[in-house]
């Protein structure tokens, strides 16, 4: 790996109440340095610390033999951007923002016998 954070922490929480379930995840990454690239002052290229969060919720309905669920998934729920440092060389783009806020909703239908 061309760069890595010195410290990282991952947390998760899953809750279920009846037909409703929710999962929350968080990832903290401390400041990252790229030892192969330097800035104009001769210091290693770095990216600030970042926190990324995601939330997933599902509501399950079982009607007869056909299970049905509605769900929502939100990635980077706090819209806190992390930064990509690049791996070195002049052809890469350093400090490109990563992981924008992304939300999806959907329904899942079960098929009897599968």
C-alpha positions in Angstrom: 0.0 0.0 0.0 1.4 3.3 -1.0 -0.1 5.1 2.0 -2.0 4.1 5.1 -3.5 5.7 8.2 -1.6 5.2 11.4 -4.8 4.6 13.3 -8.2 3.3 12.2 -11.3 2.3 14.1 -14.5 0.5 12.9 -17.7 0.4 14.8 -21.0 -1.3 14.1 -24.4 -1.7 15.7 -27.3 -4.0 14.7 -30.7 -3.8 16.2 -33.9 -5.8 15.5 -37.4 -5.1 16.9 -40.1 -7.3 15.5 -40.2 -6.9 11.7 -37.9 -3.9 11.7 -34.1 -4.1 11.7 -31.4 -1.4 11.4 -27.6 -1.6 11.1 -25.3 1.4 11.5 -21.5 1.4 10.7 -18.8 4.0 11.3 -15.1 4.0 10.2 -12.5 6.5 11.5 -9.2 6.9 9.8 -6.5 9.2 11.1 -4.3 11.4 8.9 -2.7 9.4 6.1 0.7 10.1 4.5 2.1 9.0 1.1 5.9 8.5 1.5 6.3 8.4 -2.3 5.0 11.9 -3.0 5.9 15.3 -1.6 4.2 18.7 -1.9 5.8 22.0 -3.0 7.4 22.4 0.5 9.0 19.0 0.4 6.6 17.4 3.0 5.0 14.1 2.4 1.6 14.4 0.7 -1.2 13.8 3.3 -4.9 13.5 3.7 -6.7 14.7 6.8 -8.5 12.3 9.2 -11.9 11.2 8.1 -15.1 9.5 9.4 -17.4 7.5 7.2 -20.8 6.3 8.3 -23.5 4.1 6.8 -27.0 3.2 7.9 -29.2 0.3 6.6 -32.8 -0.3 7.6 -35.3 -3.0 6.6 -38.9 -3.7 7.3 -40.0 -7.3 6.7 -43.6 -8.4 5.9 -44.6 -12.0 5.6 -47.9 -12.3 3.9 -48.8 -15.9 3.2 -45.9 -17.7 1.6 -44.4 -14.6 -0.1 -42.0 -12.6 2.1 -41.7 -8.9 1.2 -39.4 -6.3 2.6 -38.7 -2.6 2.0 -35.2 -1.3 2.7 -33.1 1.9 2.6 -29.4 2.1 2.5 -27.4 5.3 3.1 -23.6 5.3 2.5 -21.6 8.2 4.0 -24.6 9.4 5.9 -22.9 12.5 7.3 -21.4 13.4 3.8 -17.9 13.6 5.3 -15.5 13.2 2.4 -12.2 11.2 2.6 -9.4 12.0 0.2 -7.4 9.7 -2.1 -3.7 10.5 -2.1 -2.6 8.7 -5.3 0.2 6.2 -5.5 3.0 8.3 -7.0 4.0 9.5 -10.4 2.9 12.6 -12.2 0.0 10.8 -14.0 -2.1 10.4 -10.8 -4.5 12.9 -9.3 -3.7 13.6 -5.6 -6.3 14.6 -3.0 -9.3 13.5 -5.1 -12.5 13.4 -2.9 -14.0 9.9 -2.3 -17.2 8.4 -1.1 -20.0 11.0 -1.7 -23.4 10.7 0.1 -25.2 7.9 -1.6 -28.8 6.6 -0.8 -30.7 3.7 -2.2 -34.2 2.4 -1.5 -35.7 -0.8 -2.7 -38.1 -3.7 -2.2 -37.3 -7.4 -2.0 -39.7 -10.1 -2.9 -39.2 -13.7 -1.9 -40.0 -16.5 -4.3 -41.7 -19.6 -2.7 -39.6 -22.7 -3.0 -36.2 -20.9 -3.4 
